């Protein structure tokens, strides 16, 4: 999801300095304009939190990972759709 989100930002000639800024930019450039549903931003933010928890707190779950993978697949498809529209 991270790289797909970066591609969306780059398509608008923006770049980010952090994961947090990437989420803020996704909201401003894609959710507020109606190109991306808020559910995709929530999935992105949830994936970021789960990754941070697994990396820094050594807390992770198989069910959490499964949900992130499912949402990531949906996010990637939507990002591809948006990028094709911008061509």
Secondary structure, 3 states (H helix, E strand, C coil): CHHHHHHHHHHCCCCCCCHHHHHHHHHHHHHCCCCCCHHHHHHHHHHHHHHHHHHHCCCCCHHHHHHHHHHHHHHHHHHHHHHHHHC
